[in-house]
Amino acid sequence: MSKTYYESIKKISNSGIVLSYQTVPGGYHPLHWHEEIELLYPLNGKADITIEGKKYTLSVKQLMVVDSCEVHSTHSYNSPCMFLCIHLSKKCMQQYMPDIELYQIHCKPEEITDTDFPHYLEICKKLESLTRIYIEDSPTFQLEAEGIVLQVLAHLIRYFSTNTAPQLESGDILTRERIRQVINYVEEHFRTPISLSDISEEIGLGKEYFCRFFKKTMGLSFLNYLNEIRLTHVYQDLITTDAPITEIMEANGITNQKLFNHSFKELYGCTPSAVRKSPPK
């Protein structure tokens, strides 16, 4: 998956907690997935988070939880956009709760009920206090931060989880595995030409069926997705290297200059040259 452009990361002990404050450019950040639970808490602006094909709106100082292995993408409306992002390893959390793998967390602002809102607000306040002690950078940061994060996880499991993993139909399981296989394949090969035949053969589907499958499942065509992956890597290279724009474009698998300029401006709202002149601060 595309690397984050600016981030400050603190790994809290060896307990499977990774805390980062990320500053990313506005715009679309493509589909990806990971084994860890992800907690997103924007410190400014608004973003759309698409999880397993469903879009949610996330506003400043609201919490969104992306559970383990859920395919998701983000679209930020502010540039730069700042997030508190916490990753929690379920495997490591088994030292506190051996059966944690059986719990699935459902915590999205748009789905919070009146009954659950006080618990949700309490969690958000804990994240706000976490931000404060992070800025203070005191010698006790790790002790305080781990305690707060574990409290947040405990509240999420207590109030916003189901205690039995949902029983997916075999077709749903296969769909998820295929999408993850596509994402992994693209991340490994996006710098080289990838045809529809290549990717459809990789996951064992006919080309036409694959195109319908991907568009129906993810809401965009595979070729558009592939282009967006390449563009996000181009953006990163523009702000982290001095290489010529044409060289960066070609190194990331893009060969059509006219299409590149149009797609880049559509995705980021500016030209590649403008990014190089005024990178996010």
C-alpha positions as CSV (number, residue, x, y, z in Angstrom):
1,M,0.0,0.0,0.0
2,S,1.1,3.6,-0.5
3,K,3.3,4.9,2.2
4,T,2.1,7.9,4.2
5,Y,3.9,11.1,3.3
6,Y,4.5,12.6,6.6
7,E,4.1,10.7,9.9
8,S,5.4,10.5,13.4
9,I,5.3,7.0,14.8
10,K,5.7,5.7,18.3
11,K,5.7,2.0,18.9
12,I,4.4,1.5,22.4
13,S,6.4,-1.2,24.1
14,N,6.1,-4.7,22.6
15,S,2.4,-5.0,23.3
16,G,1.3,-4.7,19.6
17,I,0.3,-1.0,19.7
18,V,1.6,1.4,17.1
19,L,0.6,5.0,17.5
20,S,1.2,7.5,14.7
21,Y,0.3,11.1,13.9
22,Q,0.0,11.3,10.1
23,T,-0.1,14.4,7.9
24,V,-1.2,13.4,4.4
25,P,-2.2,15.4,1.3
26,G,-5.9,15.8,0.6
27,G,-7.4,13.5,-2.0
28,Y,-7.9,9.8,-2.5
29,H,-5.8,7.1,-0.8
30,P,-6.5,3.8,-2.4
31,L,-7.9,0.5,-1.2
32,H,-5.7,-1.5,1.2
33,W,-6.0,-3.9,4.1
34,H,-4.0,-5.1,7.1
35,E,-4.2,-7.6,9.9
36,E,-4.3,-5.0,12.6
37,I,-7.3,-3.1,14.0
38,E,-7.1,0.5,12.9
39,L,-8.4,3.5,14.8
40,L,-8.7,6.7,12.8
41,Y,-9.3,10.0,14.6
42,P,-9.0,13.1,12.4
43,L,-7.5,16.3,14.0
44,N,-8.7,18.5,11.2
45,G,-11.2,18.5,8.4
46,K,-13.4,15.8,7.0
47,A,-12.8,12.5,5.2
48,D,-14.8,9.8,3.5
49,I,-13.8,6.3,4.6
50,T,-15.0,3.4,2.4
51,I,-15.0,0.0,4.2
52,E,-15.9,-3.2,2.3
53,G,-17.6,-1.1,-0.4
54,K,-19.7,1.1,2.0
55,K,-18.9,4.8,2.4
56,Y,-18.9,6.6,5.7
57,T,-18.2,10.3,6.6
58,L,-15.7,11.0,9.3
59,S,-15.4,14.5,10.8
60,V,-12.9,16.2,13.0
61,K,-12.4,14.5,16.5
62,Q,-14.7,11.6,15.6
63,L,-13.5,8.0,15.9
64,M,-13.7,5.4,13.1
65,V,-12.7,1.8,13.6
66,V,-11.5,-0.4,10.7
67,D,-11.4,-3.9,12.0
68,S,-8.8,-6.5,11.1
69,C,-8.6,-7.5,7.4
70,E,-11.3,-5.1,6.2
71,V,-10.6,-3.6,2.8
72,H,-10.8,0.2,3.0
73,S,-9.8,3.5,1.4
74,T,-9.9,7.2,2.4
75,H,-10.7,10.5,0.7
76,S,-9.6,13.5,2.6
77,Y,-11.2,16.9,1.9
78,N,-8.5,19.0,3.6
79,S,-4.9,19.4,2.5
80,P,-3.0,18.6,4.5
81,C,-5.1,16.3,6.6
82,M,-4.0,15.3,10.1
83,F,-4.9,12.0,11.7
84,L,-4.2,10.2,14.9
85,C,-3.9,6.6,13.7
86,I,-3.5,3.6,16.1
87,H,-2.9,0.1,14.9
88,L,-3.6,-2.8,17.3
89,S,-2.4,-6.3,16.7
90,K,-5.1,-8.8,17.7
91,K,-2.5,-11.5,18.0
92,C,-0.6,-9.4,20.6
93,M,-3.8,-8.4,22.4
94,Q,-4.4,-12.1,23.1
95,Q,-2.1,-11.7,26.1
96,Y,-4.9,-9.6,27.7
97,M,-7.9,-11.4,26.1
98,P,-7.2,-14.8,24.6
99,D,-10.4,-15.0,22.6
100,I,-10.2,-11.5,21.1
101,E,-10.1,-13.0,17.6
102,L,-13.8,-13.9,18.1
103,Y,-14.8,-10.2,18.6
104,Q,-15.6,-7.9,15.7
105,I,-15.7,-4.2,16.4
106,H,-18.4,-2.0,14.9
107,C,-17.7,1.6,15.6
108,K,-18.6,4.1,12.9
109,P,-20.0,7.6,13.8
110,E,-23.0,7.3,11.5
111,E,-24.1,4.1,13.2
112,I,-23.8,5.2,16.8
113,T,-27.2,5.0,18.6
114,D,-28.4,7.4,21.3
115,T,-27.9,4.6,23.8
116,D,-24.3,4.1,22.8
117,F,-23.4,7.8,22.3
118,P,-22.2,8.4,25.9
119,H,-19.7,5.5,25.6
120,Y,-18.6,6.7,22.2
121,L,-18.0,10.2,23.5
122,E,-16.0,8.8,26.4
123,I,-13.7,7.0,24.0
124,C,-13.2,10.1,21.9
125,K,-12.3,12.1,25.0
126,K,-9.6,9.5,25.8
127,L,-8.2,9.9,22.3
128,E,-8.2,13.7,22.8
129,S,-6.2,13.2,26.0
130,L,-3.8,10.9,24.2
131,T,-3.1,13.7,21.7
132,R,-2.4,16.1,24.5
133,I,0.2,13.9,26.2
134,Y,1.7,13.1,22.9
135,I,2.4,16.8,22.3
136,E,3.8,17.2,25.8
137,D,6.3,14.4,25.0
138,S,6.9,13.7,28.7
139,P,9.1,10.8,29.9
140,T,6.0,9.0,31.1
141,F,4.4,9.0,27.6
142,Q,4.7,5.3,26.9
143,L,3.2,4.4,30.3
144,E,0.3,6.8,29.9
145,A,-0.3,6.1,26.2
146,E,-0.4,2.3,26.6
147,G,-2.9,2.6,29.4
148,I,-5.2,4.9,27.4
149,V,-5.0,2.8,24.3
150,L,-5.8,-0.3,26.2
151,Q,-8.8,1.4,27.9
152,V,-10.0,2.5,24.5
153,L,-9.8,-1.0,23.1
154,A,-11.6,-2.4,26.2
155,H,-14.4,0.1,25.8
156,L,-14.7,-0.7,22.1
157,I,-15.0,-4.4,22.8
158,R,-17.4,-3.9,25.8
159,Y,-19.8,-1.6,24.0
160,F,-19.2,-1.8,20.3
161,S,-18.4,-5.4,19.4
162,T,-20.1,-8.7,18.7
163,N,-18.7,-11.5,20.8
164,T,-18.8,-14.1,18.0
165,A,-17.2,-13.6,14.6
166,P,-19.9,-13.2,12.0
167,Q,-20.6,-16.3,9.9
168,L,-20.0,-15.3,6.4
169,E,-21.3,-17.2,3.4
170,S,-18.7,-19.1,1.5
171,G,-19.2,-16.7,-1.4
172,D,-18.5,-13.6,0.8
173,I,-15.3,-15.2,2.1
174,L,-14.2,-16.0,-1.5
175,T,-14.9,-12.4,-2.6
176,R,-12.9,-10.9,0.2
177,E,-10.0,-13.2,-0.5
178,R,-10.0,-12.3,-4.2
179,I,-10.1,-8.6,-3.5
180,R,-7.1,-8.9,-1.1
181,Q,-5.3,-11.0,-3.7
182,V,-5.9,-8.2,-6.3
183,I,-4.6,-5.5,-3.9
184,N,-1.5,-7.5,-3.0
185,Y,-0.8,-8.2,-6.7
186,V,-1.1,-4.6,-7.7
187,E,1.1,-3.3,-4.9
188,E,3.8,-5.8,-6.0
189,H,3.6,-5.1,-9.8
190,F,2.1,-1.6,-10.4
191,R,5.5,-0.3,-11.7
192,T,5.2,-2.8,-14.6
193,P,2.5,-3.2,-17.2
194,I,-0.6,-5.0,-15.9
195,S,-3.2,-6.1,-18.3
196,L,-6.8,-7.3,-17.5
197,S,-5.7,-10.7,-18.7
198,D,-2.8,-10.7,-16.2
199,I,-4.8,-9.9,-13.2
200,S,-7.8,-12.1,-14.1
201,E,-5.6,-15.1,-14.7
202,E,-3.8,-14.3,-11.3
203,I,-7.0,-14.9,-9.4
204,G,-8.5,-17.5,-11.7
205,L,-11.3,-15.7,-13.4
206,G,-12.3,-14.9,-17.0
207,K,-11.4,-11.3,-18.0
208,E,-15.0,-10.1,-18.5
209,Y,-16.2,-11.8,-15.3
210,F,-13.3,-10.2,-13.4
211,C,-14.2,-6.7,-14.7
212,R,-17.8,-7.1,-13.6
213,F,-16.8,-8.6,-10.3
214,F,-14.3,-5.9,-9.4
215,K,-16.6,-3.0,-10.4
216,K,-19.5,-4.5,-8.5
217,T,-17.5,-5.2,-5.4
218,M,-15.3,-2.1,-5.2
219,G,-17.4,0.6,-7.0
220,L,-14.8,1.4,-9.6
221,S,-13.1,-0.3,-12.5
222,F,-9.9,-2.2,-12.0
223,L,-8.1,0.1,-14.5
224,N,-9.2,3.2,-12.6
225,Y,-8.0,1.5,-9.3
226,L,-4.6,0.6,-10.8
227,N,-4.2,4.2,-12.1
228,E,-5.0,5.6,-8.7
229,I,-2.4,3.4,-7.0
230,R,0.2,4.6,-9.5
231,L,-0.7,8.2,-9.0
232,T,-0.4,8.0,-5.2
233,H,3.1,6.7,-5.6
234,V,3.9,9.4,-8.1
235,Y,2.7,12.0,-5.6
236,Q,5.0,10.6,-2.9
237,D,8.0,10.6,-5.2
238,L,7.2,14.2,-6.3
239,I,7.5,15.4,-2.7
240,T,10.4,13.2,-1.6
241,T,12.7,13.2,-4.6
242,D,14.2,15.6,-7.1
243,A,13.7,13.3,-10.0
244,P,12.2,14.7,-13.2
245,I,8.4,14.4,-13.4
246,T,8.5,12.3,-16.6
247,E,11.0,9.9,-15.0
248,I,8.8,9.5,-11.9
249,M,5.7,8.9,-14.0
250,E,7.4,6.2,-16.1
251,A,9.0,4.6,-13.0
252,N,5.6,4.1,-11.5
253,G,4.1,2.4,-14.6
254,I,2.5,5.4,-16.3
255,T,3.3,5.8,-20.0
256,N,0.6,8.2,-21.3
257,Q,1.6,11.8,-20.5
258,K,-1.7,13.4,-21.5
259,L,-3.8,10.9,-19.5
260,F,-1.4,11.3,-16.6
261,N,-1.8,15.0,-16.4
262,H,-5.6,14.8,-16.6
263,S,-5.8,12.0,-14.0
264,F,-3.4,13.6,-11.6
265,K,-5.3,16.9,-11.6
266,E,-8.6,15.2,-11.2
267,L,-7.3,13.2,-8.2
268,Y,-5.3,15.9,-6.4
269,G,-6.8,19.1,-7.7
270,C,-3.5,20.5,-9.0
271,T,-0.8,19.7,-11.5
272,P,2.3,17.6,-10.7
273,S,4.5,20.8,-11.1
274,A,2.3,22.6,-8.5
275,V,2.9,19.8,-6.0
276,R,6.7,20.1,-6.5
277,K,6.5,23.9,-6.0
278,S,4.3,23.8,-3.0
279,P,4.4,20.4,-1.2
280,P,2.1,19.9,1.9
281,K,3.4,21.5,5.1
